[in-house]
């Protein structure tokens, strides 16, 4: 008798079955995390030191409500447009 999907998931969760290592990238993509995060390891940063301020600000903007994100993008577009027109 073939186990149900829920029974299979439960078996993985309680450690009766193990996930194949080759399946980890697919599972990580489906969950929107890195393989390192999936297995509980801290992700290794691409470079040492704190993220540049602009990158930190952009990450903060992505956590804002959509209406505020649109407002910030309009402000950025306005500044960039002024720069390209020589103002």
C-alpha positions in Angstrom: 0.0 0.0 0.0 1.4 3.4 -1.0 1.7 6.0 1.8 -0.4 9.2 1.4 1.3 12.5 0.8 0.6 13.6 4.4 2.0 10.3 5.8 5.2 10.9 3.7 5.5 14.4 4.9 5.0 13.3 8.5 7.7 10.6 8.0 10.2 13.3 6.9 9.2 15.6 9.8 9.7 13.0 12.5 12.9 11.5 11.0 11.6 8.1 9.8 12.5 9.0 6.2 15.3 11.2 4.9 15.1 13.6 2.0 17.6 12.9 -0.8 20.3 15.5 -1.0 19.7 15.9 -4.7 16.2 17.1 -3.9 17.3 19.9 -1.5 17.7 22.7 -4.2 14.2 22.0 -5.6 12.7 22.1 -2.1 14.6 25.3 -1.2 13.4 27.0 -4.4 9.8 25.9 -3.7 10.0 27.4 -0.2 11.9 30.6 -1.3 14.9 29.9 0.8 18.6 29.0 0.3 19.7 25.4 0.8 21.8 26.6 3.7 18.7 28.1 5.4 16.7 24.9 4.6 19.2 22.7 6.5 19.7 25.2 9.3 23.1 26.5 8.4 23.8 30.2 8.2 24.2 31.4 4.6 27.8 32.4 3.9 27.9 36.0 2.8 29.3 36.9 -0.6 31.7 39.2 1.0 32.8 40.1 4.4 31.6 43.0 6.5 28.2 44.7 6.7 26.1 45.3 3.6 26.5 48.7 2.0 24.0 51.2 3.2 22.1 51.4 -0.1 21.7 47.6 -0.2 20.3 47.7 3.4 17.9 50.5 2.4 16.7 48.5 -0.6 16.1 45.5 1.6 14.1 47.6 4.0 12.0 49.1 1.1 11.1 45.5 0.0 9.5 45.0 3.5 7.3 48.1 3.2 3.6 47.9 2.2 3.1 48.0 -1.5 1.7 51.5 -1.5 4.8 52.8 0.3 7.0 50.9 -2.1 5.3 52.6 -5.1 5.8 56.0 -3.4 9.5 55.4 -2.8 10.0 54.1 -6.4 8.3 57.3 -7.7 10.6 59.4 -5.7 13.7 57.5 -6.9 12.4 57.8 -10.5 12.0 61.5 -10.1 15.5 62.0 -8.8 17.0 59.9 -11.5 15.0 61.7 -14.2 16.2 65.0 -12.9 19.8 63.7 -13.0 19.5 62.6 -16.6 17.9 65.9 -17.7 20.8 67.8 -16.3 19.0 69.6 -13.5 
